Amino acid sequence: MAELTIKISGMTCSGCARTVEKAVMGIPGVTSARVDLSRQEVTLEAQETLQLSTVQKAVEQAGFDIRAD
């Protein structure tokens, strides 16, 4: 199992967190997603290694951005 934590910009409320969680859970192979609103990040667990570009596309389609820091 692979784990990936990424920083997200633009999340301001629990609704935003749910939107990001729903978006990343739609990625094939993702088995869980934990969004930490206060830390502005999401931790994903997947059956195999995830491509950052795949996660970025899902996050951007949900209306948010991945932060580089």
N, CA, C, O and CB atoms as a CASP TS submission, in Angstrom:
PFRMAT TS
TARGET T0000
AUTHOR 0000-0000-0000
METHOD Language model
MODEL 1
PARENT N/A
ATOM      1  N   MET     1       0.844  -1.174   0.000  1.00  0.00           N
ATOM      2  CA  MET     1       0.000   0.000   0.000  1.00  0.00           C
ATOM      3  C   MET     1       0.891   1.239   0.000  1.00  0.00           C
ATOM      4  O   MET     1       1.900   1.285   0.703  1.00  0.00           O
ATOM      5  CB  MET     1      -0.961  -0.003   1.218  1.00  0.00           C
ATOM      6  N   ALA     2       0.517   2.227  -0.780  1.00  0.00           N
ATOM      7  CA  ALA     2       1.276   3.469  -0.881  1.00  0.00           C
ATOM      8  C   ALA     2       0.528   4.586  -0.174  1.00  0.00           C
ATOM      9  O   ALA     2      -0.703   4.603  -0.143  1.00  0.00           O
ATOM     10  CB  ALA     2       1.534   3.840  -2.357  1.00  0.00           C
ATOM     11  N   GLU     3       1.291   5.528   0.399  1.00  0.00           N
ATOM     12  CA  GLU     3       0.695   6.679   1.066  1.00  0.00           C
ATOM     13  C   GLU     3       1.319   7.938   0.496  1.00  0.00           C
ATOM     14  O   GLU     3       2.522   7.985   0.238  1.00  0.00           O
ATOM     15  CB  GLU     3       0.890   6.607   2.609  1.00  0.00           C
ATOM     16  N   LEU     4       0.492   8.963   0.301  1.00  0.00           N
ATOM     17  CA  LEU     4       0.939  10.230  -0.261  1.00  0.00           C
ATOM     18  C   LEU     4       0.231  11.359   0.460  1.00  0.00           C
ATOM     19  O   LEU     4      -0.994  11.351   0.577  1.00  0.00           O
ATOM     20  CB  LEU     4       0.673  10.295  -1.787  1.00  0.00           C
ATOM     21  N   THR     5       0.997  12.337   0.950  1.00  0.00           N
ATOM     22  CA  THR     5       0.425  13.522   1.579  1.00  0.00           C
ATOM     23  C   THR     5       0.778  14.724   0.724  1.00  0.00           C
ATOM     24  O   THR     5       1.941  14.945   0.386  1.00  0.00           O
ATOM     25  CB  THR     5       0.940  13.700   3.044  1.00  0.00           C
ATOM     26  N   ILE     6      -0.246  15.501   0.379  1.00  0.00           N
ATOM     27  CA  ILE     6      -0.010  16.693  -0.432  1.00  0.00           C
ATOM     28  C   ILE     6      -0.706  17.894   0.191  1.00  0.00           C
ATOM     29  O   ILE     6      -1.745  17.765   0.839  1.00  0.00           O
ATOM     30  CB  ILE     6      -0.500  16.478  -1.880  1.00  0.00           C
ATOM     31  N   LYS     7      -0.117  19.053  -0.016  1.00  0.00           N
ATOM     32  CA  LYS     7      -0.673  20.315   0.467  1.00  0.00           C
ATOM     33  C   LYS     7      -1.667  20.841  -0.564  1.00  0.00           C
ATOM     34  O   LYS     7      -1.431  20.769  -1.770  1.00  0.00           O
ATOM     35  CB  LYS     7       0.455  21.361   0.737  1.00  0.00           C
ATOM     36  N   ILE     8      -2.774  21.366  -0.071  1.00  0.00           N
ATOM     37  CA  ILE     8      -3.838  21.899  -0.919  1.00  0.00           C
ATOM     38  C   ILE     8      -4.058  23.361  -0.556  1.00  0.00           C
ATOM     39  O   ILE     8      -4.100  23.710   0.623  1.00  0.00           O
ATOM     40  CB  ILE     8      -5.158  21.077  -0.758  1.00  0.00           C
ATOM     41  N   SER     9      -4.198  24.213  -1.561  1.00  0.00           N
ATOM     42  CA  SER     9      -4.529  25.612  -1.279  1.00  0.00           C
ATOM     43  C   SER     9      -5.975  25.878  -1.668  1.00  0.00           C
ATOM     44  O   SER     9      -6.503  25.287  -2.610  1.00  0.00           O
ATOM     45  CB  SER     9      -3.574  26.575  -2.037  1.00  0.00           C
ATOM     46  N   GLY    10      -6.600  26.778  -0.924  1.00  0.00           N
ATOM     47  CA  GLY    10      -7.952  27.192  -1.236  1.00  0.00           C
ATOM     48  C   GLY    10      -9.034  26.572  -0.377  1.00  0.00           C
ATOM     49  O   GLY    10     -10.197  26.962  -0.488  1.00  0.00           O
ATOM     50  N   MET    11      -8.687  25.614   0.482  1.00  0.00           N
ATOM     51  CA  MET    11      -9.705  25.023   1.359  1.00  0.00           C
ATOM     52  C   MET    11      -9.952  25.967   2.528  1.00  0.00           C
ATOM     53  O   MET    11      -9.026  26.315   3.260  1.00  0.00           O
ATOM     54  CB  MET    11      -9.265  23.609   1.870  1.00  0.00           C
ATOM     55  N   THR    12     -11.213  26.382   2.701  1.00  0.00           N
ATOM     56  CA  THR    12     -11.529  27.326   3.767  1.00  0.00           C
ATOM     57  C   THR    12     -12.577  26.820   4.753  1.00  0.00           C
ATOM     58  O   THR    12     -12.808  27.442   5.790  1.00  0.00           O
ATOM     59  CB  THR    12     -11.999  28.604   3.170  1.00  0.00           C
ATOM     60  N   CYS    13     -13.216  25.682   4.429  1.00  0.00           N
ATOM     61  CA  CYS    13     -14.288  25.191   5.297  1.00  0.00           C
ATOM     62  C   CYS    13     -14.420  23.679   5.177  1.00  0.00           C
ATOM     63  O   CYS    13     -13.757  23.049   4.352  1.00  0.00           O
ATOM     64  CB  CYS    13     -15.624  25.872   4.949  1.00  0.00           C
ATOM     65  N   SER    14     -15.267  23.116   5.994  1.00  0.00           N
ATOM     66  CA  SER    14     -15.461  21.669   5.959  1.00  0.00           C
ATOM     67  C   SER    14     -16.080  21.219   4.636  1.00  0.00           C
ATOM     68  O   SER    14     -15.857  20.090   4.198  1.00  0.00           O
ATOM     69  CB  SER    14     -16.342  21.227   7.127  1.00  0.00           C
ATOM     70  N   GLY    15     -16.847  22.086   4.009  1.00  0.00           N
ATOM     71  CA  GLY    15     -17.399  21.759   2.694  1.00  0.00           C
ATOM     72  C   GLY    15     -16.293  21.604   1.659  1.00  0.00           C
ATOM     73  O   GLY    15     -16.341  20.707   0.817  1.00  0.00           O
ATOM     74  N   CYS    16     -15.305  22.475   1.726  1.00  0.00           N
ATOM     75  CA  CYS    16     -14.151  22.378   0.829  1.00  0.00           C
ATOM     76  C   CYS    16     -13.419  21.058   1.060  1.00  0.00           C
ATOM     77  O   CYS    16     -13.039  20.368   0.115  1.00  0.00           O
ATOM     78  CB  CYS    16     -13.189  23.575   1.041  1.00  0.00           C
ATOM     79  N   ALA    17     -13.233  20.725   2.325  1.00  0.00           N
ATOM     80  CA  ALA    17     -12.539  19.480   2.674  1.00  0.00           C
ATOM     81  C   ALA    17     -13.291  18.275   2.118  1.00  0.00           C
ATOM     82  O   ALA    17     -12.674  17.352   1.586  1.00  0.00           O
ATOM     83  CB  ALA    17     -12.387  19.352   4.205  1.00  0.00           C
ATOM     84  N   ARG    18     -14.603  18.276   2.234  1.00  0.00           N
ATOM     85  CA  ARG    18     -15.408  17.163   1.697  1.00  0.00           C
ATOM     86  C   ARG    18     -15.296  17.095   0.174  1.00  0.00           C
ATOM     87  O   ARG    18     -15.242  16.007  -0.401  1.00  0.00           O
ATOM     88  CB  ARG    18     -16.893  17.318   2.111  1.00  0.00           C
ATOM     89  N   THR    19     -15.261  18.253  -0.472  1.00  0.00           N
ATOM     90  CA  THR    19     -15.133  18.287  -1.930  1.00  0.00           C
ATOM     91  C   THR    19     -13.803  17.683  -2.374  1.00  0.00           C
ATOM     92  O   THR    19     -13.762  16.899  -3.322  1.00  0.00           O
ATOM     93  CB  THR    19     -15.257  19.730  -2.447  1.00  0.00           C
ATOM     94  N   VAL    20     -12.715  18.047  -1.691  1.00  0.00           N
ATOM     95  CA  VAL    20     -11.397  17.502  -2.014  1.00  0.00           C
ATOM     96  C   VAL    20     -11.385  15.995  -1.752  1.00  0.00           C
ATOM     97  O   VAL    20     -10.877  15.222  -2.564  1.00  0.00           O
ATOM     98  CB  VAL    20     -10.289  18.211  -1.188  1.00  0.00           C
ATOM     99  N   GLU    21     -11.940  15.587  -0.624  1.00  0.00           N
ATOM    100  CA  GLU    21     -11.970  14.163  -0.287  1.00  0.00           C
ATOM    101  C   GLU    21     -12.731  13.369  -1.357  1.00  0.00           C
ATOM    102  O   GLU    21     -12.273  12.315  -1.799  1.00  0.00           O
ATOM    103  CB  GLU    21     -12.620  13.951   1.102  1.00  0.00           C
ATOM    104  N   LYS    22     -13.869  13.874  -1.760  1.00  0.00           N
ATOM    105  CA  LYS    22     -14.673  13.191  -2.779  1.00  0.00           C
ATOM    106  C   LYS    22     -13.903  13.114  -4.102  1.00  0.00           C
ATOM    107  O   LYS    22     -13.935  12.089  -4.782  1.00  0.00           O
ATOM    108  CB  LYS    22     -16.026  13.922  -2.985  1.00  0.00           C
ATOM    109  N   ALA    23     -13.220  14.187  -4.459  1.00  0.00           N
ATOM    110  CA  ALA    23     -12.467  14.223  -5.717  1.00  0.00           C
ATOM    111  C   ALA    23     -11.352  13.190  -5.737  1.00  0.00           C
ATOM    112  O   ALA    23     -11.187  12.467  -6.720  1.00  0.00           O
ATOM    113  CB  ALA    23     -11.885  15.611  -5.944  1.00  0.00           C
ATOM    114  N   VAL    24     -10.587  13.119  -4.656  1.00  0.00           N
ATOM    115  CA  VAL    24      -9.452  12.185  -4.655  1.00  0.00           C
ATOM    116  C   VAL    24      -9.899  10.739  -4.451  1.00  0.00           C
ATOM    117  O   VAL    24      -9.217   9.813  -4.890  1.00  0.00           O
ATOM    118  CB  VAL    24      -8.456  12.571  -3.565  1.00  0.00           C
ATOM    119  N   MET    25     -11.024  10.541  -3.798  1.00  0.00           N
ATOM    120  CA  MET    25     -11.540   9.179  -3.655  1.00  0.00           C
ATOM    121  C   MET    25     -12.014   8.624  -4.995  1.00  0.00           C
ATOM    122  O   MET    25     -12.178   7.413  -5.144  1.00  0.00           O
ATOM    123  CB  MET    25     -12.687   9.149  -2.640  1.00  0.00           C
ATOM    124  N   GLY    26     -12.231   9.493  -5.959  1.00  0.00           N
ATOM    125  CA  GLY    26     -12.628   9.064  -7.293  1.00  0.00           C
ATOM    126  C   GLY    26     -11.466   8.584  -8.149  1.00  0.00           C
ATOM    127  O   GLY    26     -11.676   8.093  -9.258  1.00  0.00           O
ATOM    128  N   ILE    27     -10.245   8.720  -7.647  1.00  0.00           N
ATOM    129  CA  ILE    27      -9.068   8.265  -8.391  1.00  0.00           C
ATOM    130  C   ILE    27      -8.974   6.741  -8.253  1.00  0.00           C
ATOM    131  O   ILE    27      -8.992   6.223  -7.136  1.00  0.00           O
ATOM    132  CB  ILE    27      -7.753   8.966  -7.869  1.00  0.00           C
ATOM    133  N   PRO    28      -8.876   6.030  -9.361  1.00  0.00           N
ATOM    134  CA  PRO    28      -8.766   4.569  -9.282  1.00  0.00           C
ATOM    135  C   PRO    28      -7.581   4.137  -8.409  1.00  0.00           C
ATOM    136  O   PRO    28      -6.471   4.651  -8.548  1.00  0.00           O
ATOM    137  CB  PRO    28      -8.620   3.974 -10.691  1.00  0.00           C
ATOM    138  N   GLY    29      -7.836   3.195  -7.518  1.00  0.00           N
ATOM    139  CA  GLY    29      -6.793   2.668  -6.647  1.00  0.00           C
ATOM    140  C   GLY    29      -6.716   3.323  -5.284  1.00  0.00           C
ATOM    141  O   GLY    29      -6.105   2.767  -4.372  1.00  0.00           O
ATOM    142  N   VAL    30      -7.326   4.506  -5.119  1.00  0.00           N
ATOM    143  CA  VAL    30      -7.302   5.187  -3.827  1.00  0.00           C
ATOM    144  C   VAL    30      -8.264   4.466  -2.884  1.00  0.00           C
ATOM    145  O   VAL    30      -9.440   4.276  -3.197  1.00  0.00           O
ATOM    146  CB  VAL    30      -7.686   6.701  -3.975  1.00  0.00           C
ATOM    147  N   THR    31      -7.739   4.066  -1.719  1.00  0.00           N
ATOM    148  CA  THR    31      -8.553   3.328  -0.757  1.00  0.00           C
ATOM    149  C   THR    31      -9.023   4.187   0.404  1.00  0.00           C
ATOM    150  O   THR    31     -10.025   3.866   1.044  1.00  0.00           O
ATOM    151  CB  THR    31      -7.780   2.158  -0.228  1.00  0.00           C
ATOM    152  N   SER    32      -8.307   5.290   0.690  1.00  0.00           N
ATOM    153  CA  SER    32      -8.756   6.206   1.735  1.00  0.00           C
ATOM    154  C   SER    32      -8.142   7.577   1.514  1.00  0.00           C
ATOM    155  O   SER    32      -7.088   7.719   0.894  1.00  0.00           O
ATOM    156  CB  SER    32      -8.390   5.669   3.135  1.00  0.00           C
ATOM    157  N   ALA    33      -8.831   8.583   2.039  1.00  0.00           N
ATOM    158  CA  ALA    33      -8.354   9.962   1.967  1.00  0.00           C
ATOM    159  C   ALA    33      -8.701  10.648   3.278  1.00  0.00           C
ATOM    160  O   ALA    33      -9.851  10.620   3.716  1.00  0.00           O
ATOM    161  CB  ALA    33      -8.979  10.724   0.748  1.00  0.00           C
ATOM    162  N   ARG    34      -7.700  11.265   3.905  1.00  0.00           N
ATOM    163  CA  ARG    34      -7.908  12.018   5.138  1.00  0.00           C
ATOM    164  C   ARG    34      -7.514  13.466   4.874  1.00  0.00           C
ATOM    165  O   ARG    34      -6.353  13.765   4.594  1.00  0.00           O
ATOM    166  CB  ARG    34      -7.084  11.412   6.330  1.00  0.00           C
ATOM    167  N   VAL    35      -8.489  14.352   4.966  1.00  0.00           N
ATOM    168  CA  VAL    35      -8.242  15.775   4.750  1.00  0.00           C
ATOM    169  C   VAL    35      -8.070  16.448   6.102  1.00  0.00           C
ATOM    170  O   VAL    35      -8.901  16.290   6.996  1.00  0.00           O
ATOM    171  CB  VAL    35      -9.401  16.435   3.941  1.00  0.00           C
ATOM    172  N   ASP    36      -6.988  17.197   6.243  1.00  0.00           N
ATOM    173  CA  ASP    36      -6.736  17.974   7.456  1.00  0.00           C
ATOM    174  C   ASP    36      -6.882  19.444   7.076  1.00  0.00           C
ATOM    175  O   ASP    36      -5.970  20.042   6.504  1.00  0.00           O
ATOM    176  CB  ASP    36      -5.305  17.668   8.068  1.00  0.00           C
ATOM    177  N   LEU    37      -8.027  20.011   7.397  1.00  0.00           N
ATOM    178  CA  LEU    37      -8.328  21.389   7.009  1.00  0.00           C
ATOM    179  C   LEU    37      -7.359  22.380   7.645  1.00  0.00           C
ATOM    180  O   LEU    37      -6.928  23.328   6.989  1.00  0.00           O
ATOM    181  CB  LEU    37      -9.757  21.743   7.398  1.00  0.00           C
ATOM    182  N   SER    38      -7.015  22.173   8.907  1.00  0.00           N
ATOM    183  CA  SER    38      -6.127  23.119   9.592  1.00  0.00           C
ATOM    184  C   SER    38      -4.712  23.106   9.014  1.00  0.00           C
ATOM    185  O   SER    38      -4.032  24.133   9.011  1.00  0.00           O
ATOM    186  CB  SER    38      -6.075  22.800  11.079  1.00  0.00           C
ATOM    187  N   ARG    39      -4.273  21.959   8.533  1.00  0.00           N
ATOM    188  CA  ARG    39      -2.934  21.850   7.929  1.00  0.00           C
ATOM    189  C   ARG    39      -2.973  22.058   6.419  1.00  0.00           C
ATOM    190  O   ARG    39      -1.933  22.114   5.762  1.00  0.00           O
ATOM    191  CB  ARG    39      -2.321  20.483   8.243  1.00  0.00           C
ATOM    192  N   GLN    40      -4.203  22.174   5.868  1.00  0.00           N
ATOM    193  CA  GLN    40      -4.368  22.375   4.427  1.00  0.00           C
ATOM    194  C   GLN    40      -3.698  21.253   3.625  1.00  0.00           C
ATOM    195  O   GLN    40      -2.936  21.512   2.694  1.00  0.00           O
ATOM    196  CB  GLN    40      -3.788  23.734   4.012  1.00  0.00           C
ATOM    197  N   GLU    41      -3.998  19.993   4.006  1.00  0.00           N
ATOM    198  CA  GLU    41      -3.401  18.872   3.300  1.00  0.00           C
ATOM    199  C   GLU    41      -4.344  17.682   3.253  1.00  0.00           C
ATOM    200  O   GLU    41      -5.308  17.598   4.014  1.00  0.00           O
ATOM    201  CB  GLU    41      -2.092  18.474   3.954  1.00  0.00           C
ATOM    202  N   VAL    42      -4.045  16.772   2.350  1.00  0.00           N
ATOM    203  CA  VAL    42      -4.787  15.528   2.234  1.00  0.00           C
ATOM    204  C   VAL    42      -3.774  14.388   2.189  1.00  0.00           C
ATOM    205  O   VAL    42      -2.747  14.477   1.517  1.00  0.00           O
ATOM    206  CB  VAL    42      -5.710  15.526   0.964  1.00  0.00           C
ATOM    207  N   THR    43      -4.079  13.327   2.909  1.00  0.00           N
ATOM    208  CA  THR    43      -3.245  12.127   2.903  1.00  0.00           C
ATOM    209  C   THR    43      -4.046  11.019   2.243  1.00  0.00           C
ATOM    210  O   THR    43      -5.159  10.697   2.659  1.00  0.00           O
ATOM    211  CB  THR    43      -2.795  11.722   4.355  1.00  0.00           C
ATOM    212  N   LEU    44      -3.460  10.448   1.216  1.00  0.00           N
ATOM    213  CA  LEU    44      -4.115   9.398   0.451  1.00  0.00           C
ATOM    214  C   LEU    44      -3.428   8.068   0.696  1.00  0.00           C
ATOM    215  O   LEU    44      -2.208   8.006   0.846  1.00  0.00           O
ATOM    216  CB  LEU    44      -4.116   9.734  -1.045  1.00  0.00           C
ATOM    217  N   GLU    45      -4.211   7.016   0.737  1.00  0.00           N
ATOM    218  CA  GLU    45      -3.677   5.660   0.732  1.00  0.00           C
ATOM    219  C   GLU    45      -4.199   5.006  -0.529  1.00  0.00           C
ATOM    220  O   GLU    45      -5.368   5.153  -0.887  1.00  0.00           O
ATOM    221  CB  GLU    45      -4.086   4.851   2.026  1.00  0.00           C
ATOM    222  N   ALA    46      -3.317   4.280  -1.196  1.00  0.00           N
ATOM    223  CA  ALA    46      -3.698   3.657  -2.458  1.00  0.00           C
ATOM    224  C   ALA    46      -3.109   2.257  -2.551  1.00  0.00           C
ATOM    225  O   ALA    46      -2.140   1.920  -1.870  1.00  0.00           O
ATOM    226  CB  ALA    46      -3.238   4.514  -3.648  1.00  0.00           C
ATOM    227  N   GLN    47      -3.711   1.466  -3.400  1.00  0.00           N
ATOM    228  CA  GLN    47      -3.256   0.095  -3.600  1.00  0.00           C
ATOM    229  C   GLN    47      -1.909   0.059  -4.292  1.00  0.00           C
ATOM    230  O   GLN    47      -1.172  -0.918  -4.162  1.00  0.00           O
ATOM    231  CB  GLN    47      -4.276  -0.690  -4.405  1.00  0.00           C
ATOM    232  N   GLU    48      -1.578   1.104  -5.022  1.00  0.00           N
ATOM    233  CA  GLU    48      -0.309   1.186  -5.729  1.00  0.00           C
ATOM    234  C   GLU    48       0.164   2.635  -5.715  1.00  0.00           C
ATOM    235  O   GLU    48      -0.568   3.524  -5.279  1.00  0.00           O
ATOM    236  CB  GLU    48      -0.441   0.654  -7.187  1.00  0.00           C
ATOM    237  N   THR    49       1.371   2.872  -6.185  1.00  0.00           N
ATOM    238  CA  THR    49       1.929   4.215  -6.211  1.00  0.00           C
ATOM    239  C   THR    49       1.083   5.118  -7.111  1.00  0.00           C
ATOM    240  O   THR    49       0.719   4.745  -8.227  1.00  0.00           O
ATOM    241  CB  THR    49       3.393   4.184  -6.695  1.00  0.00           C
ATOM    242  N   LEU    50       0.782   6.301  -6.604  1.00  0.00           N
ATOM    243  CA  LEU    50      -0.011   7.280  -7.351  1.00  0.00           C
ATOM    244  C   LEU    50       0.902   8.263  -8.070  1.00  0.00           C
ATOM    245  O   LEU    50       1.965   8.628  -7.567  1.00  0.00           O
ATOM    246  CB  LEU    50      -0.973   8.035  -6.411  1.00  0.00           C
ATOM    247  N   GLN    51       0.475   8.678  -9.239  1.00  0.00           N
ATOM    248  CA  GLN    51       1.170   9.727  -9.960  1.00  0.00           C
ATOM    249  C   GLN    51       0.657  11.071  -9.444  1.00  0.00           C
ATOM    250  O   GLN    51      -0.553  11.281  -9.356  1.00  0.00           O
ATOM    251  CB  GLN    51       0.961   9.590 -11.507  1.00  0.00           C
ATOM    252  N   LEU    52       1.555  11.963  -9.110  1.00  0.00           N
ATOM    253  CA  LEU    52       1.160  13.283  -8.617  1.00  0.00           C
ATOM    254  C   LEU    52       0.296  14.007  -9.642  1.00  0.00           C
ATOM    255  O   LEU    52      -0.624  14.734  -9.266  1.00  0.00           O
ATOM    256  CB  LEU    52       2.399  14.126  -8.282  1.00  0.00           C
ATOM    257  N   SER    53       0.570  13.823 -10.907  1.00  0.00           N
ATOM    258  CA  SER    53      -0.214  14.502 -11.950  1.00  0.00           C
ATOM    259  C   SER    53      -1.672  14.044 -11.929  1.00  0.00           C
ATOM    260  O   SER    53      -2.570  14.835 -12.215  1.00  0.00           O
ATOM    261  CB  SER    53       0.400  14.239 -13.342  1.00  0.00           C
ATOM    262  N   THR    54      -1.916  12.782 -11.596  1.00  0.00           N
ATOM    263  CA  THR    54      -3.285  12.266 -11.507  1.00  0.00           C
ATOM    264  C   THR    54      -4.023  12.920 -10.349  1.00  0.00           C
ATOM    265  O   THR    54      -5.182  13.316 -10.477  1.00  0.00           O
ATOM    266  CB  THR    54      -3.282  10.734 -11.338  1.00  0.00           C
ATOM    267  N   VAL    55      -3.335  13.028  -9.217  1.00  0.00           N
ATOM    268  CA  VAL    55      -3.932  13.662  -8.041  1.00  0.00           C
ATOM    269  C   VAL    55      -4.156  15.146  -8.316  1.00  0.00           C
ATOM    270  O   VAL    55      -5.206  15.691  -7.977  1.00  0.00           O
ATOM    271  CB  VAL    55      -3.031  13.470  -6.792  1.00  0.00           C
ATOM    272  N   GLN    56      -3.185  15.789  -8.922  1.00  0.00           N
ATOM    273  CA  GLN    56      -3.303  17.214  -9.223  1.00  0.00           C
ATOM    274  C   GLN    56      -4.498  17.474 -10.130  1.00  0.00           C
ATOM    275  O   GLN    56      -5.235  18.436  -9.913  1.00  0.00           O
ATOM    276  CB  GLN    56      -2.016  17.737  -9.877  1.00  0.00           C
ATOM    277  N   LYS    57      -4.699  16.656 -11.120  1.00  0.00           N
ATOM    278  CA  LYS    57      -5.829  16.834 -12.038  1.00  0.00           C
ATOM    279  C   LYS    57      -7.151  16.736 -11.283  1.00  0.00           C
ATOM    280  O   LYS    57      -8.047  17.551 -11.501  1.00  0.00           O
ATOM    281  CB  LYS    57      -5.783  15.785 -13.169  1.00  0.00           C
ATOM    282  N   ALA    58      -7.284  15.746 -10.398  1.00  0.00           N
ATOM    283  CA  ALA    58      -8.523  15.572  -9.630  1.00  0.00           C
ATOM    284  C   ALA    58      -8.765  16.762  -8.710  1.00  0.00           C
ATOM    285  O   ALA    58      -9.892  17.242  -8.594  1.00  0.00           O
ATOM    286  CB  ALA    58      -8.470  14.275  -8.807  1.00  0.00           C
ATOM    287  N   VAL    59      -7.708  17.237  -8.057  1.00  0.00           N
ATOM    288  CA  VAL    59      -7.818  18.374  -7.139  1.00  0.00           C
ATOM    289  C   VAL    59      -8.201  19.645  -7.908  1.00  0.00           C
ATOM    290  O   VAL    59      -9.060  20.409  -7.466  1.00  0.00           O
ATOM    291  CB  VAL    59      -6.484  18.586  -6.374  1.00  0.00           C
ATOM    292  N   GLU    60      -7.568  19.860  -9.046  1.00  0.00           N
ATOM    293  CA  GLU    60      -7.860  21.055  -9.835  1.00  0.00           C
ATOM    294  C   GLU    60      -9.273  21.014 -10.408  1.00  0.00           C
ATOM    295  O   GLU    60      -9.937  22.049 -10.477  1.00  0.00           O
ATOM    296  CB  GLU    60      -6.844  21.203 -10.965  1.00  0.00           C
ATOM    297  N   GLN    61      -9.741  19.842 -10.819  1.00  0.00           N
ATOM    298  CA  GLN    61     -11.107  19.733 -11.328  1.00  0.00           C
ATOM    299  C   GLN    61     -12.126  20.032 -10.232  1.00  0.00           C
ATOM    300  O   GLN    61     -13.249  20.446 -10.517  1.00  0.00           O
ATOM    301  CB  GLN    61     -11.352  18.337 -11.907  1.00  0.00           C
ATOM    302  N   ALA    62     -11.728  19.819  -8.973  1.00  0.00           N
ATOM    303  CA  ALA    62     -12.610  20.129  -7.839  1.00  0.00           C
ATOM    304  C   ALA    62     -12.545  21.618  -7.465  1.00  0.00           C
ATOM    305  O   ALA    62     -13.310  22.081  -6.619  1.00  0.00           O
ATOM    306  CB  ALA    62     -12.229  19.265  -6.619  1.00  0.00           C
ATOM    307  N   GLY    63     -11.631  22.360  -8.099  1.00  0.00           N
ATOM    308  CA  GLY    63     -11.554  23.807  -7.868  1.00  0.00           C
ATOM    309  C   GLY    63     -10.473  24.243  -6.901  1.00  0.00           C
ATOM    310  O   GLY    63     -10.525  25.357  -6.382  1.00  0.00           O
ATOM    311  N   PHE    64      -9.476  23.373  -6.644  1.00  0.00           N
ATOM    312  CA  PHE    64      -8.410  23.694  -5.691  1.00  0.00           C
ATOM    313  C   PHE    64      -7.057  23.479  -6.364  1.00  0.00           C
ATOM    314  O   PHE    64      -6.983  22.972  -7.484  1.00  0.00           O
ATOM    315  CB  PHE    64      -8.529  22.823  -4.399  1.00  0.00           C
ATOM    316  N   ASP    65      -5.997  23.866  -5.675  1.00  0.00           N
ATOM    317  CA  ASP    65      -4.637  23.729  -6.221  1.00  0.00           C
ATOM    318  C   ASP    65      -3.743  22.999  -5.258  1.00  0.00           C
ATOM    319  O   ASP    65      -3.956  23.024  -4.046  1.00  0.00           O
ATOM    320  CB  ASP    65      -4.038  25.094  -6.544  1.00  0.00           C
ATOM    321  N   ILE    66      -2.735  22.343  -5.808  1.00  0.00           N
ATOM    322  CA  ILE    66      -1.704  21.709  -4.988  1.00  0.00           C
ATOM    323  C   ILE    66      -0.613  22.736  -4.740  1.00  0.00           C
ATOM    324  O   ILE    66      -0.169  23.420  -5.662  1.00  0.00           O
ATOM    325  CB  ILE    66      -1.126  20.422  -5.676  1.00  0.00           C
ATOM    326  N   ARG    67      -0.181  22.839  -3.480  1.00  0.00           N
ATOM    327  CA  ARG    67       0.903  23.756  -3.116  1.00  0.00           C
ATOM    328  C   ARG    67       2.227  23.011  -3.177  1.00  0.00           C
ATOM    329  O   ARG    67       2.290  21.814  -2.896  1.00  0.00           O
ATOM    330  CB  ARG    67       0.678  24.361  -1.699  1.00  0.00           C
ATOM    331  N   ALA    68       3.277  23.722  -3.544  1.00  0.00           N
ATOM    332  CA  ALA    68       4.607  23.122  -3.666  1.00  0.00           C
ATOM    333  C   ALA    68       5.364  23.056  -2.346  1.00  0.00           C
ATOM    334  O   ALA    68       6.337  22.310  -2.240  1.00  0.00           O
ATOM    335  CB  ALA    68       5.420  23.894  -4.662  1.00  0.00           C
ATOM    336  N   ASP    69       4.947  23.808  -1.349  1.00  0.00           N
ATOM    337  CA  ASP    69       5.723  23.857  -0.093  1.00  0.00           C
ATOM    338  C   ASP    69       5.471  22.703   0.793  1.00  0.00           C
ATOM    339  O   ASP    69       6.054  22.616   1.875  1.00  0.00           O
ATOM    340  CB  ASP    69       5.431  25.094   0.655  1.00  0.00           C
TER
END
